[in-house]
Amino acid sequence: MELSNVKYLDEFNKLELRNFLFIGSATLALYGIRENRDLDVVVPIETFISLRFNRDLDFRFGGSGFYKYSTKDGKIEIFGQMPNSCGLSCLLTKQFLKEAIELNSYKFMPLNKVLAMKKIRRTERDLKDIKLIENYLNET
């Protein structure tokens, strides 16, 4: 696992978030499975609400019945709950944080949870990621 594989951490650090979990492709990048195109972050609802004062973020409807904050360039997306389509818990719970992979105070969704999420969503990109993850797990 290499933290240096994960793109956009410098931009993320400027947001000064304390309690968060990276989900999706950030975990894949951490393991060197593939590059992350962006950073998807889940924060507790209290943190999410407090982001309304951050002028560097845009508030957007993310589809599937949830809202998100995004950086102007779209490289970082912040959710106050897990996207409904992920099929996992709707709130950032203590359990998710307890199971998180932590490196230098960054918390990542475990690879097995990312795989489960992608198997439920099954978009074209998810299907490619499923193959990549399963190949990685079979090789290790």
C-alpha positions as CSV (number, residue, x, y, z in Angstrom):
1,M,0.0,0.0,0.0
2,E,1.4,3.3,-1.1
3,L,-0.2,6.6,0.0
4,S,1.8,8.3,-2.8
5,N,-0.4,6.4,-5.3
6,V,-3.4,8.4,-4.3
7,K,-4.0,11.6,-6.3
8,Y,-5.4,14.9,-4.9
9,L,-4.4,14.4,-1.3
10,D,-2.7,17.9,-1.3
11,E,-6.0,19.5,-2.4
12,F,-7.9,17.4,0.1
13,N,-5.6,18.6,3.0
14,K,-6.6,22.2,2.3
15,L,-10.2,21.3,3.3
16,E,-9.0,20.5,6.9
17,L,-11.5,17.7,7.4
18,R,-10.9,15.6,10.5
19,N,-13.4,12.7,10.5
20,F,-13.7,11.2,7.0
21,L,-13.5,8.0,5.0
22,F,-12.2,7.7,1.4
23,I,-14.4,5.4,-0.6
24,G,-14.1,3.8,-4.1
25,S,-11.1,4.4,-6.3
26,A,-8.9,6.0,-3.6
27,T,-8.6,2.5,-2.1
28,L,-7.8,1.0,-5.5
29,A,-5.1,3.6,-5.9
30,L,-3.7,2.9,-2.4
31,Y,-3.2,-0.7,-3.4
32,G,-1.8,0.2,-6.8
33,I,-4.7,-1.5,-8.6
34,R,-5.5,1.6,-10.7
35,E,-5.3,5.4,-10.6
36,N,-8.1,7.3,-8.9
37,R,-9.8,9.8,-11.1
38,D,-11.1,11.8,-8.1
39,L,-11.5,11.5,-4.3
40,D,-14.9,10.4,-3.0
41,V,-15.1,11.2,0.7
42,V,-17.8,10.4,3.2
43,V,-18.1,12.6,6.3
44,P,-20.5,12.6,9.3
45,I,-23.6,14.5,8.6
46,E,-22.6,17.3,11.1
47,T,-19.4,17.8,9.1
48,F,-21.3,17.8,5.8
49,I,-23.7,20.5,7.1
50,S,-20.8,22.6,8.2
51,L,-19.3,22.6,4.7
52,R,-22.0,25.1,3.6
53,F,-19.7,27.9,4.8
54,N,-16.8,26.8,2.6
55,R,-16.8,29.0,-0.5
56,D,-14.3,26.7,-2.3
57,L,-17.0,24.0,-2.6
58,D,-20.1,23.7,-4.7
59,F,-23.3,22.1,-3.4
60,R,-24.7,19.7,-5.9
61,F,-27.3,17.0,-6.4
62,G,-25.4,13.8,-7.0
63,G,-28.3,11.7,-8.4
64,S,-29.8,8.6,-6.7
65,G,-31.3,10.9,-4.1
66,F,-28.3,12.3,-2.4
67,Y,-26.4,15.6,-2.3
68,K,-22.7,16.3,-2.3
69,Y,-20.1,19.1,-2.1
70,S,-17.5,19.2,-4.9
71,T,-14.4,21.2,-5.4
72,K,-14.7,23.5,-8.4
73,D,-12.6,21.2,-10.5
74,G,-14.6,18.1,-9.5
75,K,-11.6,16.3,-8.2
76,I,-13.0,15.9,-4.7
77,E,-16.6,14.9,-3.9
78,I,-17.8,14.9,-0.3
79,F,-20.9,13.0,0.8
80,G,-22.8,13.3,4.1
81,Q,-24.0,9.7,3.6
82,M,-23.0,6.8,1.5
83,P,-24.5,7.1,-2.0
84,N,-27.8,5.1,-2.1
85,S,-26.6,3.1,-5.0
86,C,-23.7,1.6,-3.0
87,G,-25.9,-0.8,-1.1
88,L,-24.0,-0.4,2.1
89,S,-24.8,1.6,5.3
90,C,-26.4,4.9,4.6
91,L,-24.5,6.8,7.3
92,L,-20.8,7.0,8.1
93,T,-20.9,4.8,11.1
94,K,-18.3,4.0,13.8
95,Q,-18.2,0.5,12.3
96,F,-16.9,1.9,8.9
97,L,-14.3,4.0,10.7
98,K,-13.3,1.0,12.9
99,E,-12.8,-1.2,9.8
100,A,-11.0,1.6,7.8
101,I,-7.5,1.2,6.6
102,E,-5.6,4.1,8.2
103,L,-2.3,5.5,6.9
104,N,-0.9,8.8,8.2
105,S,-4.4,9.8,9.5
106,Y,-6.1,9.1,6.2
107,K,-8.9,6.5,6.4
108,F,-9.8,4.3,3.4
109,M,-12.7,2.0,2.9
110,P,-11.3,-1.6,3.1
111,L,-10.8,-3.3,-0.3
112,N,-13.4,-6.0,0.5
113,K,-16.0,-3.3,1.1
114,V,-15.1,-1.5,-2.1
115,L,-15.5,-4.8,-4.0
116,A,-18.9,-5.4,-2.3
117,M,-20.1,-1.9,-3.3
118,K,-19.0,-2.3,-6.9
119,K,-20.7,-5.7,-7.1
120,I,-23.9,-4.1,-6.1
121,R,-23.7,-1.0,-8.3
122,R,-22.4,-2.9,-11.4
123,T,-21.8,0.1,-13.7
124,E,-19.5,-0.5,-16.7
125,R,-16.6,1.1,-14.7
126,D,-17.5,-1.0,-11.6
127,L,-17.4,-4.2,-13.7
128,K,-13.9,-3.4,-14.8
129,D,-12.9,-2.6,-11.3
130,I,-14.3,-5.9,-10.0
131,K,-12.0,-7.7,-12.4
132,L,-9.0,-5.7,-11.4
133,I,-9.7,-6.2,-7.7
134,E,-10.3,-9.9,-8.0
135,N,-7.1,-10.3,-10.1
136,Y,-5.2,-8.4,-7.4
137,L,-6.7,-10.6,-4.6
138,N,-5.9,-13.8,-6.5
139,E,-2.3,-12.6,-7.0
140,T,-1.7,-11.8,-3.3
